[in-house]
Amino acid sequence: MTSPLEQKKIKIAGPSMVTANRTWDGAVIYRTASHGWSAELADAAIVRTSDEARALLAESAADDVGAVGAYIAPVEIKNSGAIMPGNLREHIRAEGVTIGRSIPA
């Protein structure tokens, strides 16, 4: 995981979002377009440029009371419009523990 302080040179190769962990229970949360947090990936604000990502990350990192460890992560937008995790790490974070689960290829 790259900390927000290390993400100064942000390169976006496709749709991305900002994710973090909720401070009071550690749950995975996603920054929303309404400047809040949601535990639902479908509610995540999607950015497509480095400037948008930088702004969303700065706003998210400033909310250190509600969330910690905010960073930019890739997402995949399906033809149906559904938002899916864009890499294995985010898939695991979205789905929870991996014991007893098969991991998609």
Backbone as CSV, one residue per row, in Angstrom:
resi,resn,N_x,N_y,N_z,CA_x,CA_y,CA_z,C_x,C_y,C_z
1,MET,0.854,-1.183,0.000,0.000,0.000,0.000,0.887,1.228,0.000
2,THR,0.550,2.164,-0.803,1.278,3.425,-0.870,0.547,4.449,-0.022
3,SER,1.262,5.085,0.872,0.617,6.089,1.709,0.320,7.330,0.869
4,PRO,-0.648,8.140,1.284,-0.962,9.362,0.553,0.240,10.281,0.408
5,LEU,1.134,10.260,1.384,2.304,11.116,1.317,3.251,10.682,0.208
6,GLU,3.230,9.400,-0.147,4.089,8.874,-1.199,3.442,8.954,-2.573
7,GLN,2.166,9.283,-2.644,1.467,9.334,-3.912,1.468,10.739,-4.494
8,LYS,2.622,11.377,-4.540,2.721,12.727,-5.079,2.680,12.721,-6.603
9,LYS,3.296,11.739,-7.215,3.276,11.607,-8.668,2.246,10.555,-9.023
10,ILE,1.029,10.987,-9.112,-0.074,10.068,-9.346,-0.240,9.841,-10.844
11,LYS,-0.221,8.574,-11.226,-0.468,8.197,-12.610,-1.716,7.335,-12.635
12,ILE,-2.672,7.753,-13.415,-3.921,7.017,-13.530,-3.935,6.315,-14.880
13,ALA,-4.088,5.002,-14.871,-4.103,4.232,-16.111,-5.513,3.788,-16.471
14,GLY,-6.484,4.248,-15.749,-7.877,3.877,-15.985,-8.714,4.387,-14.834
15,PRO,-9.958,3.971,-14.758,-10.822,4.436,-13.678,-10.248,4.047,-12.312
16,SER,-10.341,4.978,-11.378,-9.795,4.755,-10.037,-10.725,5.356,-8.995
17,MET,-10.483,4.998,-7.739,-11.257,5.531,-6.618,-10.329,5.678,-5.434
18,VAL,-10.837,6.280,-4.369,-10.068,6.405,-3.131,-10.718,5.496,-2.096
19,THR,-9.876,4.717,-1.448,-10.338,3.812,-0.401,-9.534,4.054,0.864
20,ALA,-10.090,3.647,1.991,-9.429,3.815,3.290,-10.050,2.809,4.249
21,ASN,-9.732,2.965,5.519,-10.358,2.162,6.562,-11.052,3.091,7.542
22,ARG,-12.249,2.707,7.940,-13.021,3.491,8.903,-12.326,3.422,10.257
23,THR,-12.230,4.547,10.944,-11.454,4.610,12.178,-12.069,3.804,13.322
24,TRP,-13.377,3.763,13.430,-13.948,3.144,14.616,-14.076,1.634,14.547
25,ASP,-14.029,1.029,13.333,-14.115,-0.432,13.285,-13.181,-1.068,12.251
26,GLY,-12.440,-0.251,11.518,-11.487,-0.785,10.550,-12.077,-1.240,9.235
27,ALA,-13.382,-1.058,9.048,-14.037,-1.508,7.816,-13.471,-0.781,6.597
28,VAL,-13.445,-1.476,5.468,-13.021,-0.876,4.203,-14.118,0.090,3.760
29,ILE,-13.725,1.311,3.413,-14.684,2.315,2.962,-14.163,3.007,1.711
30,TYR,-15.075,3.653,0.999,-14.770,4.299,-0.273,-15.280,5.732,-0.242
31,ARG,-14.481,6.655,-0.791,-14.884,8.061,-0.841,-15.982,8.218,-1.882
32,THR,-17.021,8.965,-1.531,-18.159,9.158,-2.425,-18.101,10.529,-3.096
33,ALA,-18.886,10.685,-4.138,-18.949,11.963,-4.849,-19.540,13.065,-3.968
34,SER,-20.306,12.687,-2.946,-20.902,13.677,-2.042,-19.976,13.989,-0.858
35,HIS,-18.674,13.649,-0.995,-17.641,13.984,-0.019,-17.800,13.244,1.306
36,GLY,-18.417,12.088,1.248,-18.558,11.253,2.440,-17.853,9.926,2.221
37,TRP,-18.188,8.954,3.051,-17.615,7.614,2.958,-18.736,6.603,2.905
38,SER,-18.510,5.509,2.213,-19.484,4.424,2.134,-18.740,3.095,2.186
39,ALA,-19.375,2.098,2.780,-18.805,0.753,2.805,-19.136,-0.005,1.520
40,GLU,-19.884,0.620,0.613,-20.287,-0.008,-0.643,-19.438,0.516,-1.794
41,LEU,-18.758,-0.378,-2.487,-17.932,0.014,-3.627,-18.762,0.721,-4.701
42,ALA,-20.004,0.325,-4.849,-20.879,0.937,-5.857,-21.081,2.433,-5.620
43,ASP,-20.850,2.901,-4.402,-21.029,4.315,-4.062,-19.774,5.150,-4.289
44,ALA,-18.666,4.511,-4.655,-17.380,5.208,-4.784,-17.395,6.246,-5.898
45,ALA,-16.756,7.374,-5.628,-16.543,8.394,-6.662,-15.440,7.877,-7.579
46,ILE,-15.682,7.896,-8.869,-14.712,7.402,-9.842,-13.996,8.585,-10.471
47,VAL,-12.664,8.501,-10.510,-11.846,9.534,-11.147,-11.111,8.910,-12.318
48,ARG,-10.782,9.755,-13.298,-10.134,9.243,-14.504,-8.849,9.989,-14.870
49,THR,-8.542,11.052,-14.134,-7.313,11.805,-14.417,-6.491,11.943,-13.141
50,SER,-5.225,12.225,-13.320,-4.333,12.419,-12.169,-4.763,13.601,-11.316
51,ASP,-5.209,14.682,-11.954,-5.645,15.856,-11.194,-6.871,15.542,-10.342
52,GLU,-7.842,14.831,-10.920,-9.030,14.438,-10.155,-8.648,13.528,-8.994
53,ALA,-7.754,12.590,-9.255,-7.320,11.652,-8.215,-6.608,12.385,-7.096
54,ARG,-5.733,13.302,-7.445,-4.985,14.075,-6.452,-5.947,14.873,-5.567
55,ALA,-6.937,15.508,-6.171,-7.906,16.307,-5.403,-8.744,15.424,-4.479
56,LEU,-9.216,14.291,-4.991,-10.028,13.389,-4.173,-9.202,12.798,-3.031
57,LEU,-7.956,12.468,-3.300,-7.088,11.927,-2.263,-6.804,12.966,-1.184
58,ALA,-6.530,14.202,-1.573,-6.266,15.265,-0.595,-7.476,15.490,0.298
59,GLU,-8.643,15.531,-0.304,-9.883,15.704,0.462,-10.078,14.527,1.418
60,SER,-9.801,13.338,0.951,-9.992,12.132,1.760,-9.004,12.063,2.912
61,ALA,-7.749,12.377,2.645,-6.714,12.326,3.675,-6.971,13.357,4.771
62,ALA,-7.622,14.464,4.418,-7.936,15.496,5.402,-8.994,15.025,6.396
63,ASP,-9.768,14.011,6.024,-10.805,13.473,6.895,-10.215,12.350,7.753
64,ASP,-9.223,12.688,8.582,-8.560,11.665,9.376,-9.320,11.296,10.644
65,VAL,-10.471,11.904,10.852,-11.311,11.520,11.985,-12.173,10.320,11.597
66,GLY,-12.698,10.323,10.379,-13.580,9.241,9.941,-12.877,8.104,9.252
67,ALA,-11.698,8.372,8.693,-10.996,7.349,7.922,-9.492,7.532,8.017
68,VAL,-8.784,6.423,7.917,-7.320,6.463,7.934,-6.762,5.659,6.766
69,GLY,-5.563,6.052,6.337,-4.865,5.287,5.312,-5.451,5.420,3.922
70,ALA,-5.999,6.566,3.578,-6.617,6.753,2.262,-5.580,6.632,1.150
71,TYR,-5.941,5.956,0.071,-5.070,5.840,-1.094,-5.908,5.601,-2.336
72,ILE,-5.290,5.790,-3.483,-5.960,5.609,-4.770,-5.814,4.165,-5.210
73,ALA,-6.891,3.607,-5.710,-6.866,2.221,-6.174,-7.643,2.112,-7.484
74,PRO,-7.259,1.166,-8.334,-7.948,0.997,-9.607,-9.291,0.288,-9.439
75,VAL,-10.186,0.607,-10.343,-11.463,-0.109,-10.419,-11.719,-0.485,-11.874
76,GLU,-12.611,-1.426,-12.050,-13.038,-1.835,-13.381,-14.520,-1.501,-13.499
77,ILE,-14.884,-0.856,-14.582,-16.288,-0.535,-14.823,-16.818,-1.524,-15.853
78,LYS,-17.763,-2.347,-15.451,-18.350,-3.351,-16.347,-19.294,-2.670,-17.335
79,ASN,-19.635,-3.369,-18.412,-20.570,-2.832,-19.411,-21.911,-2.465,-18.783
80,SER,-22.285,-3.169,-17.737,-23.543,-2.895,-17.047,-23.465,-1.640,-16.182
81,GLY,-22.237,-1.109,-16.012,-22.034,0.050,-15.154,-21.596,-0.317,-13.748
82,ALA,-21.574,-1.609,-13.447,-21.157,-2.062,-12.119,-19.674,-1.752,-11.902
83,ILE,-19.346,-1.348,-10.693,-17.964,-1.056,-10.326,-17.394,-2.291,-9.636
84,MET,-16.244,-2.742,-10.122,-15.577,-3.919,-9.563,-14.155,-3.537,-9.153
85,PRO,-13.593,-4.233,-8.160,-12.197,-3.970,-7.799,-11.298,-4.166,-9.011
86,GLY,-10.274,-3.332,-9.122,-9.412,-3.362,-10.287,-8.157,-4.201,-10.143
87,ASN,-7.925,-4.746,-8.951,-6.771,-5.627,-8.771,-7.065,-6.602,-7.630
88,LEU,-6.176,-7.561,-7.448,-6.387,-8.607,-6.447,-6.482,-8.036,-5.038
89,ARG,-5.618,-7.099,-4.711,-5.630,-6.514,-3.370,-6.988,-5.910,-3.052
90,GLU,-7.517,-5.139,-3.985,-8.809,-4.494,-3.740,-9.953,-5.502,-3.742
91,HIS,-9.821,-6.562,-4.510,-10.835,-7.621,-4.477,-10.876,-8.248,-3.084
92,ILE,-9.707,-8.531,-2.533,-9.641,-9.115,-1.196,-10.209,-8.151,-0.168
93,ARG,-9.852,-6.876,-0.256,-10.375,-5.884,0.697,-11.888,-5.771,0.603
94,ALA,-12.428,-5.837,-0.613,-13.873,-5.699,-0.809,-14.646,-6.918,-0.309
95,GLU,-14.036,-8.091,-0.436,-14.736,-9.337,-0.099,-14.482,-9.833,1.314
96,GLY,-13.470,-9.313,1.976,-13.190,-9.753,3.332,-12.163,-10.870,3.390
97,VAL,-12.203,-11.658,4.426,-11.182,-12.681,4.650,-11.128,-13.664,3.486
98,THR,-9.947,-14.225,3.254,-9.754,-15.123,2.121,-9.748,-16.595,2.519
99,ILE,-9.774,-16.881,3.792,-9.766,-18.283,4.236,-11.057,-18.940,3.781
100,GLY,-10.911,-20.032,3.053,-12.081,-20.771,2.578,-12.706,-20.194,1.321
101,ARG,-12.103,-19.177,0.724,-12.625,-18.566,-0.497,-11.675,-18.818,-1.638
102,SER,-12.240,-18.918,-2.827,-11.376,-18.985,-4.002,-11.170,-17.568,-4.511
103,ILE,-9.967,-17.276,-4.963,-9.613,-15.958,-5.456,-9.705,-15.987,-6.981
104,PRO,-10.425,-15.037,-7.587,-10.538,-15.030,-9.059,-9.191,-14.781,-9.714
105,ALA,-9.032,-15.350,-10.878,-7.771,-15.177,-11.607,-7.689,-13.832,-12.264
